[in-house]
Amino acid sequence: MQAFYADHFVLPLPEGHRFPMAKYKLLRDRVVAEMPAVQMAQAPSATDGELALAHLPAYIEAIAQGTLPAPAQREIGFPWSLAMAERARRSVGATVAAARAALGLGTRPEGIAANMAGGTHHAYAHKGGGFCVFNDVAVTARLMQAEWARTYRHQRQPLQVAVIDLDVHQGNGTASIFANDTSVFTLSMHGEKNFPFRKEASDLDVELPDGCTDGPYLQAVEHALDELDRRFKPGLILFLAGADPFEGDRLGRLSLSYDGLEARDRRVFDWAWQRRIPLAFCMAGGYGVKIDETVQVQVNTYGVALDYWRRWRTYSSP
């Protein structure tokens, strides 16, 4: 299974900053040590043209040049630096590369591939927010649609893309970007009272109460996937496998266990497998009081993904 990383682009954050930048390298080290079937590759850097599929050119330039107004930079939550700008591009590039691998686009599809980071769903077309600079899933959805159209010119219908966002925070930027786009279905399951406090309208929003535990959460996942199946038939899934619904997360406000989150992941991968829909996943949020707990949730996601990737390998073998 292919996975794409950019954790060597480390942002110079002030001491005490609450974003756990170290989690990405810790995750890659664990996956390399424990899952030799995962093939690691450095993420490519998204180009201006690729970013412009989902973002305004003026915003892309402001990030590149470091000319974003101070209030807009504070809304992102990171100080500007060349490393910040490059890491943001590679976070997008990793999801793009994972989606290409999953789809195949003229070659044998991998079925499942991963971004070791990503899930930057708070970024709008014109601005960032909540530790998100560019919206990797939005750029990826539109770029895959364009590449699909070039590869399969006889197809009359565009590639339909479903975003299954199970980060604990609503994917407000993603919802905004695709508000009038019927070829992309946005599903967001998130804490009702959690950030962002002004939410956008996804195609399907599932709001959860503070303290939600495994049972009600997994039931909500089932209902959401049933509703997605009723309303939309995707050819690609972009899955945000957030670790922040975990009971030990500082910003999550939910109470899911390791087992509950692993069951969540298995349900999503199984839903995609049953329909033979290629899936690219990214890690999205995770802010554990103990960083190792966040990493463990994400390692478990990779374990589930490998199970289903092996099924795809058997299915797509000559």
LINHU-V983268 format. One record per backbone hydrogen bond with DSSP energy under -0.5 kcal/mol. NH is the residue of the N-H (numbers start at 1). CO is the residue of the C=O. Records with the same first field share a line. If there is no record, write none. Layout:
# LINHU-V983268
NH = CO, CO
This chain:
# LINHU-V983268
3 = 39
4 = 114
5 = 41
9 = 6
10 = 8
13 = 11
17 = 14
20 = 18
21 = 19
23 = 20
24 = 21
26 = 22
27 = 23
28 = 24
29 = 25
30 = 26
31 = 27
32 = 28
33 = 29
34 = 30
35 = 31
38 = 35
39 = 1, 37
40 = 38
41 = 3
43 = 5
46 = 44, 89
51 = 47
52 = 48
53 = 50
54 = 51
55 = 51
56 = 125
59 = 56
60 = 56
61 = 57
62 = 58
63 = 59
64 = 60
65 = 61
66 = 62
67 = 62
68 = 62
73 = 69
74 = 70
75 = 71
76 = 72
77 = 73
78 = 73
85 = 81
86 = 82
87 = 83
88 = 84
89 = 85
90 = 86
91 = 87
92 = 88
93 = 89
94 = 90
95 = 91
96 = 92
97 = 93
98 = 94
99 = 95
100 = 96
101 = 97
102 = 98
103 = 99
104 = 100
105 = 103
107 = 104
110 = 101
111 = 102
112 = 110
113 = 279
114 = 2
115 = 281
116 = 4
121 = 119
123 = 120
124 = 127
129 = 132
130 = 75
131 = 76
132 = 129
136 = 134
139 = 135
140 = 136
141 = 137
142 = 138
143 = 139
144 = 140
145 = 141
146 = 142
147 = 143
148 = 144
149 = 145
150 = 146
151 = 147
152 = 148
153 = 151
155 = 152
161 = 183
162 = 236
163 = 185
164 = 162, 238
165 = 163, 187
166 = 164, 240
170 = 195
172 = 170
173 = 121
174 = 121
175 = 171
176 = 172
177 = 173
178 = 174
179 = 176
181 = 178
182 = 180
184 = 181
185 = 161
186 = 184
187 = 163, 185
188 = 186, 204
189 = 165
190 = 188, 206
191 = 168
192 = 208
194 = 191
199 = 197
202 = 200
203 = 186
204 = 186
206 = 188
207 = 205
208 = 190
211 = 253
212 = 209
217 = 213
218 = 214
219 = 215
220 = 216
221 = 217
222 = 218
223 = 219
224 = 220
225 = 221
226 = 222
227 = 223
228 = 224
229 = 225
230 = 226
231 = 227
232 = 228
235 = 160
236 = 160
237 = 278
238 = 162
239 = 237, 280
240 = 164, 238
241 = 239, 282
242 = 240
243 = 285
244 = 285
246 = 243
247 = 256
249 = 246
250 = 287
253 = 249
255 = 212
256 = 245
261 = 257
262 = 258
263 = 259
264 = 260
265 = 261
266 = 262
267 = 263
268 = 264
269 = 265
270 = 266
271 = 267
272 = 268
273 = 269
274 = 270
275 = 271
276 = 273
277 = 272
278 = 235, 276
279 = 111
280 = 237
281 = 113
282 = 239
283 = 117
284 = 118
289 = 248
291 = 289
293 = 290
294 = 290
295 = 291
296 = 292
297 = 293
298 = 294
299 = 295
300 = 296
301 = 297
302 = 298
303 = 299
304 = 300
305 = 301
306 = 302
307 = 303
308 = 304
309 = 305
310 = 306
311 = 307
312 = 308
313 = 309
314 = 310
315 = 311
316 = 312
317 = 313, 314
